[in-house]
Amino acid sequence: MANLLGFIFYAVTQLLQLYMILIVVWALMTWFPGASQSKFGVFINRLVEPYIRLFDFIPSLGGIGFSPLIALLVLQLAQYGVGALQTVVANALY
């Protein structure tokens, strides 16, 4: 049981890390003209855009949007929360 829970927590942490990498790639692709229109760009955009839109209320400064940065911060906090939850569950099981 503990091994299964450990794997689940590990998988969730890794998925959050992968999604953070996708957000960084998406943000970098916005700097290159035409990159978002490629097949890879459209795929990344479909995965990342709905989450980034949650943070559109954050104003841009000088044409630079801070929504991806805040989105990454929220995912990082979620990743720390999963790690803390894993510790609490592990301590409860033993």
Beta strands, then each sheet from edge to edge (+ up, - down):
end
